[in-house]
Amino acid sequence: MRHKRLAKKFGRSPEHRAQLMRMLCAALIIHDRIETTLKKAKQARKDAEKLVTLARKGTLASRRLAAARLRSPEAVKRLFDVVVPALAGRNGGYTRITKLGTRRGDATEMCVLEWVAAAPAPEAAPAETPAAEPSPAE
């Protein structure tokens, strides 16, 4: 019986499951949003929010712990330099899950996992062109 067991197994070995969550968290940090299944997103959200809480300390020890958990130097650098300053005023609740519907083929519920403080996508604004001065007709 799985009473009070919080983590999902995803039909994988413990090492494979840990690597899956590690890569989902690294992808979220690097790309600011990922599209995945709802169950994987809920588990990755727990790990990502713990990483942000760890990184908010800003110490060398917390950087080394984050590096040990992520195993991606690019993700660690972006976590400390970009993600944590953007989430500085929040006390938890750093991520958002938006449901997308079911995936065609196996009907798995899909969603987008993203940071709450992520900047909205820039809209294509029409370029302002200076009004052309009419040429004097001679």
HELIX and SHEET records of a PDB file:
HELIX    1   1 PRO A   14  HIS A   31  1                                  18    
HELIX    2   2 LEU A   38  ALA A   55  1                                  18    
HELIX    3   3 LEU A   60  LEU A   70  1                                  11    
HELIX    4   4 PRO A   73  ARG A   78  1                                   6    
HELIX    5   5 LEU A   79  VAL A   83  3                                   5    
HELIX    6   6 VAL A   84  ALA A   86  1                                   3    
SHEET    1   A 3 ARG A  33  THR A  37  0                                        
SHEET    2   A 3 GLU A 109  TRP A 115 -1                                        
SHEET    3   A 3 THR A  95  THR A 102 -1                                        
END                                                                             
